[in-house]
Amino acid sequence: NAGVTQTPKFRILKIGQSMTLQCTQDMNHNYMYWYRQDPGMGLKLIYYSVGAGITDKGEVPNGYNVSRSTTEDFPLRLELAAPSQTSVYFCASRPSGANVLTFGAGSRLTVL
Amino acid sequence: GIQVEQSPPDLILQEGANSTLRCNFSDSVNNLQWFHQNPWGQLINLFYIPSGTKQNGRLSATTVATERYSLLYISSSQTTDSGVYFCAVDLGYGGATNKLIFGTGTLLAVQP
């Protein structure tokens, strides 16, 4: 049981490049979330999903896209990376009927 | 939108000391959680506590929902308690943790 796995752990992008942050959970959780954490700040919700095929925007969705084709995977796509997207990205999940989130270890992204 | 404020922003303790962290929120919520982010960035849920008091070892939390605040108590602090403590609230109905709003955190350093 690996929990929530995020890849890559670190990535440097040039302005305008695109990339996908991967998130996989093996706990059969219906709910999955993407957060970003800027230095010295709390987490802000980017997108979330309540189940396969269903996604919705959070507080800060601009510049990102998500998909949820399976229960296990919830990739986050960055199109046309900008320096403002330099942050640490966390994926989290929870089962239906529960309130506690399980977080991945984070992915540190730098856009230069 | 709802505002979540935490105090103090920074705290330095000697090992063995006690401390109280505070979380104020500006609107009624039906979900409040406390998280610990260790120095390596890993986020761990400490408490799900929309109201009342809970204890887990040296940690306890109290939420007074009618007065819109929550307190996290750390007793007999240890160096492993160091890190950032976040509270997060959810406006969702029925306890659904779909859109957690995080505070900016309290940075705790416990010195040996």
Interface residues (C-beta under 8 A of the other chain):
Chain A: Y31 Y33 Y35 G40 M41 G42 L43 K44 L45 Y48 V50 G58 E59 V88 F90 A92 R94 N99 V100 L101 T102 F103 A105 G106
Chain B: V4 N31 Q33 G41 Q42 L43 I44 N45 Y48 F86 A88 G95 T97 N98 K99 L100 I101 F102 G103 T104 G105
